[in-house]
């Protein structure tokens, strides 16, 4: 049984509303930071995000590939 909060705020709707609120907060934070720091930092952040996602995808693929090879070699 999954853990629940003491007052019953653990339903699907509450989780979705939290995700929406946190996403909205980070979008607003990005807008405010872009106003204070300038467009150069926004472009740099987007490029860095793209590079980080590519690196994460590569690491995930390699870990999956290694896991498949280990499972094939040791037969478990």
Beta strands, then each sheet from edge to edge (+ up, - down):
end
